[in-house]
Amino acid sequence: MKPSTNRMLNRIKCIYMFINKNGIVTTQELVEEFGITPRTIQRDLNVLAYNDLVISPSRGKWTTTHKKVKMSS
């Protein structure tokens, strides 16, 4: 796997765990927490949403779904 792909997957995993830990978070909170652009956060959230791991209950807010996730290191 390319280093950039590995970095992206690790970031997405961290974003998922942050949302899971904090309940409902805003896109802006994610931008501030991870220090990346809103566009990058949105792309990562799209990956999570596509895989039914997060949903947006209202514009700009995100929470995890009840889908079971197996975490690996």
C-alpha positions as CSV (number, residue, x, y, z in Angstrom):
1,M,0.0,0.0,0.0
2,K,1.3,3.5,-0.9
3,P,2.3,5.6,2.1
4,S,-0.2,8.3,1.1
5,T,-3.0,5.7,1.1
6,N,-1.9,4.4,4.5
7,R,-1.8,7.9,5.9
8,M,-5.4,8.6,4.6
9,L,-6.8,5.4,6.0
10,N,-5.2,6.2,9.4
11,R,-6.6,9.7,9.4
12,I,-10.1,8.4,8.5
13,K,-9.9,5.9,11.3
14,C,-8.9,8.6,13.8
15,I,-11.8,10.8,12.6
16,Y,-14.2,8.0,13.1
17,M,-12.9,7.3,16.6
18,F,-13.1,11.0,17.5
19,I,-16.7,11.2,16.3
20,N,-17.5,8.0,18.1
21,K,-16.0,9.3,21.4
22,N,-17.6,12.7,21.2
23,G,-21.1,11.9,20.0
24,I,-22.1,14.7,17.6
25,V,-19.4,16.9,16.2
26,T,-19.3,19.7,13.6
27,T,-17.2,19.7,10.5
28,Q,-15.4,22.8,11.9
29,E,-14.5,20.9,15.1
30,L,-13.0,18.2,13.0
31,V,-11.0,20.7,11.0
32,E,-9.6,22.2,14.2
33,E,-8.9,18.9,15.8
34,F,-7.0,17.4,12.9
35,G,-5.5,20.5,11.4
36,I,-6.6,19.8,7.8
37,T,-8.7,21.6,5.3
38,P,-12.5,21.5,5.3
39,R,-12.4,19.9,1.9
40,T,-10.1,17.1,3.1
41,I,-12.4,16.5,6.1
42,Q,-15.4,16.4,3.8
43,R,-13.8,13.8,1.6
44,D,-12.9,11.7,4.6
45,L,-16.5,12.0,5.9
46,N,-17.8,11.0,2.5
47,V,-15.8,7.8,2.7
48,L,-17.2,7.1,6.2
49,A,-20.7,7.9,5.1
50,Y,-20.5,5.8,2.0
51,N,-19.5,2.8,4.3
52,D,-22.5,3.6,6.6
53,L,-20.2,4.5,9.5
54,V,-21.3,8.1,10.0
55,I,-24.4,10.1,9.3
56,S,-25.2,13.8,9.3
57,P,-28.3,14.4,11.4
58,S,-28.2,18.1,10.4
59,R,-26.1,20.3,8.1
60,G,-22.5,20.4,9.2
61,K,-22.9,17.9,12.1
62,W,-21.8,14.3,12.2
63,T,-22.4,11.2,14.4
64,T,-21.6,7.5,14.1
65,T,-24.1,4.9,13.1
66,H,-24.9,1.8,15.0
67,K,-23.0,-0.4,12.5
68,K,-20.5,-2.6,14.3
69,V,-16.9,-1.9,13.5
70,K,-13.9,-4.1,14.1
71,M,-10.8,-2.0,14.8
72,S,-7.3,-3.2,13.8
73,S,-4.0,-1.4,14.4
